Amino acid sequence: MKVGDAYKLEKITLAEWLKFAASIKPSSELISGRINYLASALPKAVESEVTKLQSTVLDHPVLRLLKTALTRRAEAVSKSLST
């Protein structure tokens, strides 16, 4: 999926989301607020799901890797919104 001019997740920044917002016409504040909310909520949601999965037969080392990667990405997105 393309957001703004970027396809790769690591290239999708606030600027790309704002380009996307301009193309579909909601307010930039609405888009920024929603992205910030999702980035803030993601680490807790991931933690909860990983904990549930680890208590089942689905416990696997990749869960910790996913948790770390998703949490770091959410933190990076939150940081990019504040600059």
Secondary structure, DSSP 8 states (H G I E B T S, - for coil): --BTTB-SGGG--HHHHHHHHHHH---HHHHHHHHHHHHHHHHHHHHHHHHHHHTSTT--HHHHHHHHHHHHHHHHHHHHHT-
